[in-house]
Amino acid sequence: MTDAQFEEKFLALVEPLATAAWCRRMLDAIWHVESAPSVTALTQALVLVRPPSTREIP
């Protein structure tokens, strides 16, 4: 899999769940993981918190 294919697949899977900006930040973090001060920073960044739904569940 090429880098471009990886990014395409990542975006196809994640963009429906997150903003485009968040996806781009994650790709940047993934591509530069070797320069991260710790793995903790990356794992914390990967957590996607969405506000609770306001829709009533029947």
VMD Tcl script that builds the backbone (N, CA, C; Angstrom):
set m [mol new atoms 174]
animate dup $m
set s [atomselect $m all]
$s set {name element resname resid chain x y z} {
  {N N MET 1 A 0.855 -1.172 0.000}
  {CA C MET 1 A 0.000 0.000 0.000}
  {C C MET 1 A 0.903 1.237 0.000}
  {N N THR 2 A 0.625 2.146 -0.887}
  {CA C THR 2 A 1.413 3.373 -0.942}
  {C C THR 2 A 0.933 4.354 0.130}
  {N N ASP 3 A 1.727 5.377 0.366}
  {CA C ASP 3 A 1.320 6.423 1.320}
  {C C ASP 3 A 0.009 7.057 0.890}
  {N N ALA 4 A -0.132 7.331 -0.388}
  {CA C ALA 4 A -1.362 7.949 -0.896}
  {C C ALA 4 A -2.565 7.030 -0.693}
  {N N GLN 5 A -2.385 5.741 -0.919}
  {CA C GLN 5 A -3.473 4.787 -0.697}
  {C C GLN 5 A -3.842 4.713 0.785}
  {N N PHE 6 A -2.818 4.740 1.648}
  {CA C PHE 6 A -3.070 4.727 3.086}
  {C C PHE 6 A -3.909 5.939 3.484}
  {N N GLU 7 A -3.502 7.119 3.028}
  {CA C GLU 7 A -4.240 8.339 3.371}
  {C C GLU 7 A -5.657 8.287 2.822}
  {N N GLU 8 A -5.829 7.816 1.603}
  {CA C GLU 8 A -7.155 7.719 1.000}
  {C C GLU 8 A -8.061 6.800 1.821}
  {N N LYS 9 A -7.526 5.650 2.205}
  {CA C LYS 9 A -8.316 4.692 2.994}
  {C C LYS 9 A -8.631 5.260 4.376}
  {N N PHE 10 A -7.643 5.871 5.031}
  {CA C PHE 10 A -7.848 6.484 6.346}
  {C C PHE 10 A -8.953 7.526 6.275}
  {N N LEU 11 A -8.866 8.423 5.301}
  {CA C LEU 11 A -9.867 9.482 5.173}
  {C C LEU 11 A -11.249 8.915 4.864}
  {N N ALA 12 A -11.321 7.898 4.033}
  {CA C ALA 12 A -12.617 7.294 3.707}
  {C C ALA 12 A -13.273 6.686 4.939}
  {N N LEU 13 A -12.471 6.108 5.818}
  {CA C LEU 13 A -13.018 5.471 7.017}
  {C C LEU 13 A -13.330 6.461 8.131}
  {N N VAL 14 A -12.531 7.517 8.258}
  {CA C VAL 14 A -12.630 8.393 9.422}
  {C C VAL 14 A -13.417 9.678 9.164}
  {N N GLU 15 A -13.377 10.219 7.949}
  {CA C GLU 15 A -14.053 11.491 7.703}
  {C C GLU 15 A -15.545 11.485 8.035}
  {N N PRO 16 A -16.263 10.361 7.859}
  {CA C PRO 16 A -17.674 10.387 8.262}
  {C C PRO 16 A -17.867 10.565 9.780}
  {N N LEU 17 A -16.818 10.311 10.552}
  {CA C LEU 17 A -16.917 10.377 12.006}
  {C C LEU 17 A -16.286 11.624 12.613}
  {N N ALA 18 A -15.492 12.326 11.842}
  {CA C ALA 18 A -14.731 13.451 12.389}
  {C C ALA 18 A -14.650 14.575 11.361}
  {N N THR 19 A -14.113 15.689 11.796}
  {CA C THR 19 A -13.940 16.808 10.876}
  {C C THR 19 A -12.722 16.562 9.990}
  {N N ALA 20 A -12.708 17.216 8.858}
  {CA C ALA 20 A -11.568 17.094 7.950}
  {C C ALA 20 A -10.292 17.589 8.623}
  {N N ALA 21 A -10.408 18.645 9.414}
  {CA C ALA 21 A -9.234 19.185 10.115}
  {C C ALA 21 A -8.677 18.159 11.098}
  {N N TRP 22 A -9.530 17.471 11.841}
  {CA C TRP 22 A -9.084 16.448 12.790}
  {C C TRP 22 A -8.369 15.324 12.032}
  {N N CYS 23 A -8.954 14.916 10.902}
  {CA C CYS 23 A -8.342 13.851 10.107}
  {C C CYS 23 A -6.952 14.245 9.644}
  {N N ARG 24 A -6.799 15.474 9.192}
  {CA C ARG 24 A -5.491 15.943 8.732}
  {C C ARG 24 A -4.481 15.991 9.876}
  {N N ARG 25 A -4.927 16.436 11.071}
  {CA C ARG 25 A -4.030 16.456 12.242}
  {C C ARG 25 A -3.580 15.040 12.580}
  {N N MET 26 A -4.492 14.081 12.492}
  {CA C MET 26 A -4.140 12.697 12.804}
  {C C MET 26 A -3.159 12.143 11.786}
  {N N LEU 27 A -3.383 12.412 10.517}
  {CA C LEU 27 A -2.435 11.955 9.503}
  {C C LEU 27 A -1.057 12.548 9.748}
  {N N ASP 28 A -1.013 13.820 10.088}
  {CA C ASP 28 A 0.270 14.457 10.385}
  {C C ASP 28 A 0.932 13.793 11.587}
  {N N ALA 29 A 0.158 13.508 12.616}
  {CA C ALA 29 A 0.710 12.858 13.808}
  {C C ALA 29 A 1.225 11.455 13.480}
  {N N ILE 30 A 0.488 10.746 12.653}
  {CA C ILE 30 A 0.901 9.391 12.271}
  {C C ILE 30 A 2.196 9.430 11.465}
  {N N TRP 31 A 2.268 10.336 10.493}
  {CA C TRP 31 A 3.463 10.410 9.651}
  {C C TRP 31 A 4.687 10.880 10.418}
  {N N HIS 32 A 4.491 11.559 11.542}
  {CA C HIS 32 A 5.627 12.073 12.314}
  {C C HIS 32 A 5.741 11.423 13.692}
  {N N VAL 33 A 5.214 10.229 13.830}
  {CA C VAL 33 A 5.204 9.557 15.126}
  {C C VAL 33 A 6.621 9.342 15.663}
  {N N GLU 34 A 7.588 9.138 14.796}
  {CA C GLU 34 A 8.958 8.895 15.269}
  {C C GLU 34 A 9.555 10.111 15.959}
  {N N SER 35 A 9.026 11.294 15.703}
  {CA C SER 35 A 9.557 12.498 16.360}
  {C C SER 35 A 8.701 12.940 17.552}
  {N N ALA 36 A 7.648 12.183 17.864}
  {CA C ALA 36 A 6.788 12.521 19.001}
  {C C ALA 36 A 7.555 12.290 20.306}
  {N N PRO 37 A 7.312 13.147 21.307}
  {CA C PRO 37 A 8.022 12.985 22.580}
  {C C PRO 37 A 7.638 11.692 23.296}
  {N N SER 38 A 6.412 11.215 23.052}
  {CA C SER 38 A 5.979 9.953 23.646}
  {C C SER 38 A 4.788 9.410 22.875}
  {N N VAL 39 A 4.545 8.135 23.021}
  {CA C VAL 39 A 3.393 7.515 22.380}
  {C C VAL 39 A 2.095 8.029 23.004}
  {N N THR 40 A 2.162 8.433 24.256}
  {CA C THR 40 A 0.977 8.936 24.951}
  {C C THR 40 A 0.349 10.100 24.212}
  {N N ALA 41 A 1.169 11.001 23.696}
  {CA C ALA 41 A 0.639 12.151 22.964}
  {C C ALA 41 A -0.167 11.701 21.751}
  {N N LEU 42 A 0.313 10.696 21.041}
  {CA C LEU 42 A -0.401 10.203 19.872}
  {C C LEU 42 A -1.688 9.488 20.273}
  {N N THR 43 A -1.625 8.631 21.267}
  {CA C THR 43 A -2.825 7.897 21.656}
  {C C THR 43 A -3.899 8.828 22.196}
  {N N GLN 44 A -3.508 9.865 22.907}
  {CA C GLN 44 A -4.492 10.839 23.392}
  {C C GLN 44 A -5.094 11.615 22.229}
  {N N ALA 45 A -4.293 11.926 21.243}
  {CA C ALA 45 A -4.784 12.670 20.087}
  {C C ALA 45 A -5.765 11.839 19.265}
  {N N LEU 46 A -5.629 10.533 19.296}
  {CA C LEU 46 A -6.508 9.665 18.517}
  {C C LEU 46 A -7.912 9.544 19.095}
  {N N VAL 47 A -8.089 9.926 20.337}
  {CA C VAL 47 A -9.405 9.831 20.964}
  {C C VAL 47 A -10.315 10.881 20.342}
  {N N LEU 48 A -11.419 10.410 19.812}
  {CA C LEU 48 A -12.389 11.293 19.181}
  {C C LEU 48 A -13.597 11.377 20.102}
  {N N VAL 49 A -13.812 12.544 20.663}
  {CA C VAL 49 A -14.931 12.735 21.579}
  {C C VAL 49 A -16.023 13.478 20.848}
  {N N ARG 50 A -17.177 12.879 20.800}
  {CA C ARG 50 A -18.323 13.516 20.149}
  {C C ARG 50 A -19.328 13.884 21.232}
  {N N PRO 51 A -20.013 15.007 21.062}
  {CA C PRO 51 A -21.010 15.389 22.050}
  {C C PRO 51 A -22.133 14.364 22.070}
  {N N PRO 52 A -22.772 14.196 23.212}
  {CA C PRO 52 A -23.877 13.240 23.278}
  {C C PRO 52 A -24.990 13.656 22.322}
  {N N SER 53 A -25.646 12.680 21.798}
  {CA C SER 53 A -26.738 12.933 20.863}
  {C C SER 53 A -27.911 13.584 21.596}
  {N N THR 54 A -28.542 14.521 20.930}
  {CA C THR 54 A -29.726 15.166 21.523}
  {C C THR 54 A -30.994 14.450 21.065}
  {N N ARG 55 A -30.820 13.458 20.232}
  {CA C ARG 55 A -31.968 12.703 19.726}
  {C C ARG 55 A -32.471 11.744 20.794}
  {N N GLU 56 A -33.753 11.695 20.947}
  {CA C GLU 56 A -34.367 10.769 21.900}
  {C C GLU 56 A -34.308 9.355 21.337}
  {N N ILE 57 A -33.999 8.418 22.185}
  {CA C ILE 57 A -34.019 7.007 21.786}
  {C C ILE 57 A -35.352 6.424 22.231}
  {N N PRO 58 A -36.105 5.880 21.282}
  {CA C PRO 58 A -37.437 5.321 21.639}
  {C C PRO 58 A -37.343 4.121 22.547}
}
mol reanalyze $m
mol bondsrecalc $m
mol representation Tube
mol addrep $m
